[in-house]
Structures are given as structure tokens and as C-alpha cells.
Amino acid sequence: MTDRAVRQGDRRGAVLGRWKVLLEVRARIGGRRLRDSFVPILIAAGTASLAYWVSGFLLGHTLPMFAPIAAWVALGNTADRQLRRVAELGFGATLGVFLGEVFVRVFGTGVLQIGVVLLLSASVAKFLDRGVLLTTQAGVQSIVIVAMPASMLSGGALGRWSDALVGAALALLVTAALPISVTRRLRRLAREALGEIAALLGTLAKGLRTGNAQLAADALAQGRDSESDLESWATAARSAREVVRVNPSLRSERGTVAELSRACTLADRAMRNARVVSRRSVVAIQESGPAPEIAVHVDSLAGAIGSLAAAVGRGDPPEDARRRLAAVASELAPERYAEDGWRQQTLVSLLRSLAVDALQISGMSRGEALDQLA
């Protein structure tokens, strides 16, 4: 086999390897997203069906399509449901249907009418509230009404908006009635995001130990593709802070939410550092070959962060993770690798930053974390 054929085979293998890692990470994260959203979607779908039944069978409305639409729009498909947000979406949908119906009865339908009703509904919504969601929903629903065939707008000027009101009211009732656990989901997202950092480091350790630059590149791809986990954690943290701020019954959760929000910021920094280590490791392996001693440190960090992920997810004190992280940090001394070249020293320096981030996630202050370094 010629050198050219070998190189082509290596390139094909590298491409297939990257796609394999990409598909594995996407499947894992997609499965988590589905598990996270399945119950909220089920609740929203059930509420939409109930809204259709109430408007159609109890109130006797013909084709009450805006009842399930308003319920679905207001509830959405995520667990981050806040009373204010649900009320804003439901009211926006109801307002848009009402203005659209009144406008159609007075001015009819047409190209010009769609533009005018959108201008009217968005202006009224913006006057009533500064929320973007309310204005968007009011505009969308008014367009739907004006664009609908006249035969579907039976029941007078106030025929359809009451259906939307039913859907919005049921969505608000369901949101208020469901038990709120602002920390359970936060902890689960924290465990998953920190677990992705540990998985990245585990792959990187194998690459450094065996001198396989492709594994280091795979670790980098894992880090890039798992960014959505950190984004979900950050979004849930913002939502939780808003909920505990306005709900007096959740006052006792404010400290935990603040702690998990701080951990989210630090985890994002740790993931960025881990990606930088992976990127530099690709070059280091290509230039200098295996680095088994550094692989030991990376593997130890992976195990410690995995323990940290489990502890944060359960809400337990991360004593084991903190002890293991401190032990790794005490070994990360760049000057010990002076004979191995500046690339290895750079990797150790980057691992020091990652260890400090992880120690802070475990509850240490930055000063305390820095004191653990060699």
C-alpha cells in the first residue's frame, strides 16, 4: 500500500472517528433533553386537550381551536415555568385573538388588514406591558385571526377570544397547582454538566497516555458538543433565582440556588479550560508523543470531578471530591516538567486553572483553592 493510500485511510478514519464522537454526544444529550422535557410536554398536551374539552363541550363553542393553542403556548415544553411568564404568554394570546376578531368585524380581511392589525396589537401589548413574549403572542394570534376564513369566525366579535381565555386560565391554574422544586432540576443539570467535563477529561487522559492525538481531538469535540448542558443549567439557574425571589414560600431555597448558580459559572469556566487543555494536547501529542505522567493527573481530575458531579447532584457535601481535587492540585507543578519541554509545562499550568475551578465548585473560595496548588 502506498503512502498516499495510507494517508487517505488515516484521514477517513479521523473523519469517521469525529462523526462517531459527535453522534454519541448528540445522542446522549438529546436523550437527556427528552427525559427532561417529557413530563412538561405531557402536562402541556393534557392541559391543551382539557381546554379544548371545556370550551367545546362545557361552553358549547364550535371549533374552539384557540383554547388548546393558548394552553400550549402558555405552558411551553420545558420545566422552567414561572407564573409571570405563563400569565404573560396566556394574556398575550388572548389579547391578540380579541383584537384580531374585533378588527375583522370592523375592517374585514386582506393584505393591508394584516399589517394594520399587527401594528395595533403589538402597540397595545407594548403599552400594557414591557414583556417581549406578550407582544409577540398578541401579534401572532391577531395575524391568525385576520388570515382565517370568515366562516371560521362565527360566534360574534367575542367568539374566539373566550376560548383563548379558557386555555390561558387553565395553563395558569396548572402552573400554580403543580409542586415547585427549584433545586431538584438544578442539581440534575449540574450533575450532567459536570459529568460531561469528567467524560471529556477521561477521553483526553487516554489520548495522552497512548499518544493518540485523535483521542485528544475527540475530547475537544465532546467539550464543544456538550455546551448545551451548561446552557440548560444556566437557564434553569436564572429561572430559579427569579422564582425564589418572588415566592415567599421558597425563601429557604435562596442559599442553595445561589450556590448552584455560582457553581454553574465556575463549571462554564472549567469547561472552557478543559477545551483549551484538549486543544493544546493535540499539538503536544503530535510534537512530542505520549505524556503518561500528565495523563495520570488528567485521569485523577476526571475521577475527582465525576465524584463532585455525583455529590452536587445528590446535594451531599463533596468531601471526597474536595480531598481528591486537593491531592491532584498539590502535584501540578510546572517546574517538575522542565526537562520535558514547554508544551508539557503549558499543559500542567492549564490543569492548575482547571483544578482551581473545580475546587471552587466544591465550596472553596478562590484563595483557598489557590492554596492547594503545588
C-alpha positions in Angstrom: 0.0 0.0 0.0 1.4 3.4 -1.0 2.0 6.3 1.5 -0.7 8.2 -0.2 -3.3 5.5 0.3 -2.2 5.2 4.0 -2.7 8.9 4.5 -6.1 8.8 2.8 -7.1 5.9 5.0 -5.9 7.8 8.1 -7.9 10.8 7.1 -11.0 8.8 6.5 -10.5 7.1 9.9 -10.1 10.5 11.6 -13.3 11.8 9.9 -15.3 8.7 10.9 -13.9 9.0 14.5 -15.1 12.6 14.8 -18.5 11.7 13.5 -18.7 8.8 15.9 -17.9 11.1 18.8 -20.3 13.7 17.6 -23.2 11.3 17.2 -22.5 9.7 20.6 -22.5 13.1 22.4 -25.6 14.3 20.5 -27.5 11.1 21.3 -26.6 11.3 25.0 -27.5 15.0 25.3 -30.7 14.5 23.1 -31.8 11.7 25.4 -31.3 13.9 28.4 -33.3 16.7 26.8 -36.1 14.3 26.0 -36.2 13.0 29.6 -36.1 16.5 31.0 -38.9 17.7 28.8 -41.2 14.6 28.5 -43.2 15.3 31.7 -43.6 19.1 30.9 -44.7 18.2 27.4 -47.2 15.6 28.7 -48.6 18.2 31.1 -49.0 20.8 28.4 -50.6 18.3 26.0 -53.1 17.2 28.6 -53.9 20.8 29.5 -54.4 21.7 25.9 -56.8 18.7 25.5 -58.7 19.7 28.7 -59.0 23.3 27.4 -60.5 22.1 24.1 -63.0 19.9 26.0 -64.0 22.7 28.4 -64.6 25.2 25.5 -66.2 22.7 23.2 -68.3 20.6 25.4 -68.9 22.6 28.6 -69.2 26.0 27.0 -70.6 24.7 23.7 -68.2 26.7 21.4 -67.8 25.4 17.8 -64.3 24.5 16.8 -62.6 26.0 19.9 -59.1 25.8 18.4 -57.7 28.8 20.3 -58.3 27.1 23.7 -55.6 24.4 23.2 -53.4 26.8 21.3 -53.3 29.3 24.2 -52.8 26.5 26.7 -49.8 25.1 24.8 -48.3 28.5 24.1 -48.5 29.5 27.8 -47.1 26.2 29.2 -44.5 25.6 26.6 -42.4 22.4 26.6 -39.8 23.0 29.4 -39.8 22.7 33.2 -38.9 26.3 33.6 -42.4 27.5 34.2 -42.9 30.7 36.1 -46.3 32.1 37.0 -45.5 35.5 35.5 -44.2 34.0 32.2 -47.2 31.7 31.8 -49.6 34.6 32.6 -47.8 36.8 30.1 -48.0 34.3 27.3 -51.6 33.4 28.0 -52.7 37.0 28.2 -50.8 37.8 25.0 -52.5 35.1 23.1 -56.0 36.1 24.5 -55.3 39.8 23.7 -54.2 39.0 20.1 -57.3 36.9 19.4 -59.6 39.6 20.9 -58.1 42.4 18.9 -58.0 40.3 15.8 -61.7 39.4 16.0 -62.8 43.0 16.7 -60.6 44.2 13.8 -62.1 41.6 11.3 -65.6 42.5 12.3 -65.0 46.2 11.6 -62.5 46.2 8.7 -62.6 42.7 7.2 -59.6 40.7 6.0 -56.9 41.4 3.5 -53.2 42.2 2.9 -53.4 45.7 4.4 -55.5 44.5 7.3 -52.8 42.0 8.4 -50.2 44.8 8.6 -52.5 47.1 10.4 -53.8 44.6 13.0 -50.2 43.5 13.7 -49.3 47.2 14.3 -52.3 47.7 16.5 -52.0 44.5 18.6 -48.2 44.9 19.1 -48.7 48.6 20.1 -51.5 47.8 22.6 -49.5 44.9 24.1 -46.3 47.0 24.5 -48.4 49.8 26.1 -49.8 47.3 28.7 -46.5 45.5 29.5 -42.9 45.7 28.5 -42.6 41.9 28.1 -41.4 40.7 24.7 -43.4 37.4 25.0 -46.7 39.2 25.5 -46.1 41.4 22.4 -45.0 38.5 20.3 -48.0 36.3 21.1 -50.5 39.2 20.7 -49.2 39.9 17.2 -49.1 36.2 16.2 -52.6 35.4 17.3 -54.1 38.6 15.8 -52.5 37.6 12.4 -54.0 34.1 12.7 -57.5 35.6 13.2 -57.3 38.1 10.3 -55.9 35.4 8.0 -58.6 32.8 8.9 -61.6 32.2 6.6 -64.6 34.2 7.7 -66.7 31.0 8.1 -64.5 30.0 11.0 -65.1 33.3 12.9 -68.7 32.5 14.0 -70.0 33.5 17.4 -69.8 37.3 17.2 -67.0 39.6 17.9 -66.2 37.9 21.2 -66.5 34.3 20.0 -62.9 33.1 19.8 -61.1 35.2 22.4 -63.0 33.4 25.2 -61.6 30.1 24.0 -58.1 31.6 24.3 -59.0 32.8 27.8 -60.1 29.3 28.8 -56.7 27.9 27.6 -54.7 30.6 29.3 -56.6 30.3 32.6 -56.2 26.5 32.7 -52.4 26.9 32.0 -52.1 29.4 34.8 -54.1 27.1 37.1 -51.9 24.1 36.3 -48.7 26.1 36.9 -49.9 27.3 40.2 -51.1 23.9 41.3 -48.0 21.9 40.4 -45.5 21.5 43.2 -42.3 23.6 42.7 -38.9 22.1 43.3 -36.5 24.7 42.1 -33.4 22.8 43.3 -34.1 19.3 42.1 -33.8 20.1 38.4 -30.8 22.4 39.1 -29.0 19.6 40.8 -29.7 17.2 38.0 -28.5 19.6 35.4 -25.4 20.3 37.5 -24.6 16.6 37.7 -25.0 16.1 33.9 -22.8 19.2 33.0 -20.1 18.3 35.5 -20.3 14.7 34.2 -19.6 15.9 30.7 -16.4 17.6 31.9 -15.3 14.4 33.6 -16.1 12.4 30.5 -14.0 14.8 28.4 -11.0 14.5 30.7 -11.4 10.7 30.7 -11.1 10.7 26.9 -8.2 13.1 27.0 -6.3 11.0 29.6 -6.5 8.0 27.2 -5.1 10.1 24.4 -2.2 11.5 26.4 -1.4 8.0 27.8 -1.3 6.3 24.5 -0.1 9.2 22.4 -3.2 9.2 20.3 -3.8 12.7 19.1 -7.2 11.7 17.6 -8.5 10.9 21.1 -7.4 14.4 22.3 -9.3 15.8 19.3 -12.3 13.7 20.3 -12.2 15.1 23.8 -12.2 18.6 22.3 -15.3 17.7 20.2 -17.0 16.3 23.3 -16.5 19.6 25.1 -17.9 21.6 22.2 -20.9 19.4 21.7 -21.8 19.3 25.4 -22.2 23.1 25.6 -25.9 22.8 25.6 -25.8 21.1 29.0 -24.1 24.2 30.5 -26.6 26.4 28.7 -29.5 24.4 30.2 -28.0 24.7 33.6 -27.5 28.5 33.3 -31.1 29.0 32.0 -32.5 26.9 34.9 -30.4 28.8 37.4 -31.7 32.2 36.1 -35.3 30.9 36.3 -34.8 29.5 39.8 -33.4 32.8 41.0 -36.5 34.6 39.7 -38.8 32.1 41.3 -37.2 32.2 44.8 -37.1 36.0 44.6 -40.9 36.4 44.2 -42.2 33.3 46.0 -42.0 33.8 49.8 -42.6 30.0 50.5 -39.3 29.3 48.7 -37.2 31.7 50.8 -35.3 28.9 52.4 -34.1 27.7 48.9 -32.3 31.0 48.1 -29.0 30.0 49.5 -28.9 26.7 47.6 -30.0 28.4 44.4 -27.3 31.0 44.8 -24.7 28.3 45.5 -25.7 26.3 42.4 -25.7 29.4 40.3 -22.2 30.2 41.4 -21.2 26.6 40.6 -22.7 27.0 37.1 -20.5 30.0 36.3 -17.4 28.1 37.6 -18.3 25.0 35.6 -18.6 27.0 32.4 -15.1 28.4 33.1 -13.9 24.8 33.9 -15.3 23.5 30.6 -13.5 26.3 28.7 -10.2 25.4 30.4 -10.8 21.7 29.7 -11.3 22.5 26.0 -8.1 24.6 25.9 -6.2 21.7 27.5 -7.6 19.3 24.9 -6.6 21.7 22.1 -3.1 22.1 23.4 -2.8 18.3 24.0 -3.5 17.6 20.3 -0.4 19.6 19.3 1.7 18.3 22.2 1.0 14.7 21.3 1.7 15.3 17.6 5.0 17.1 18.5 6.2 15.0 21.5 4.3 11.8 21.6 2.7 10.2 24.7 2.7 12.1 28.1 1.8 9.3 30.6 2.7 11.4 33.7 0.3 14.2 32.7 -2.3 11.6 31.7 -2.2 10.4 35.4 -3.1 14.0 36.5 -5.9 14.3 33.9 -7.3 10.9 34.9 -7.2 11.9 38.5 -9.0 15.2 37.7 -11.6 13.2 35.7 -12.3 10.9 38.7 -12.5 13.8 41.2 -14.8 15.9 39.0 -17.0 12.8 38.5 -17.2 12.4 42.3 -18.0 16.1 42.5 -20.8 15.7 39.9 -22.4 12.9 41.9 -22.2 14.9 45.2 -23.7 18.1 43.8 -26.4 16.1 42.1 -27.4 14.4 45.4 -27.0 17.6 47.5 -24.3 15.9 49.6 -21.2 17.6 51.0 -18.5 17.0 48.3 -15.8 16.0 50.9 -14.4 13.1 48.8 -14.2 15.2 45.6 -12.6 18.1 47.5 -10.0 15.8 49.0 -9.2 14.2 45.6 -9.0 17.6 43.9 -6.7 19.0 46.5 -4.4 15.9 46.1 -4.2 16.5 42.3 -3.7 20.2 42.7 -0.7 19.6 45.1 1.0 17.6 42.3 0.6 20.1 39.5 4.0 21.8 39.5 5.1 23.0 36.0 8.8 23.2 37.1 8.8 19.4 37.5 8.4 19.1 33.8 11.1 21.5 32.7 13.1 18.6 31.1 10.0 17.5 29.1 9.7 20.8 27.3 7.5 23.9 27.4 4.4 22.1 25.9 4.1 19.8 28.8 4.7 22.7 31.2 1.9 24.6 29.5 -0.5 21.6 29.9 0.3 21.4 33.6 -0.3 25.2 34.0 -3.7 24.8 32.3 -4.6 21.9 34.5 -3.8 24.1 37.5 -6.5 26.5 36.4 -9.0 23.7 35.9 -8.2 22.3 39.3 -8.8 25.7 40.9 -12.2 26.0 39.2 -13.2 22.5 40.4 -12.1 23.2 44.0 -14.2 26.4 43.9 -17.2 24.4 42.7 -16.7 22.1 45.7 -17.2 25.1 48.0 -13.8 26.6 48.5 -13.1 30.3 48.0 -10.6 31.2 45.2 -7.9 31.9 47.8 -8.4 28.6 49.5 -8.3 26.8 46.1 -5.1 28.5 45.1 -3.5 27.5 48.4 -3.9 23.8 47.3 -1.7 24.2 44.3 1.9 22.9 44.4 
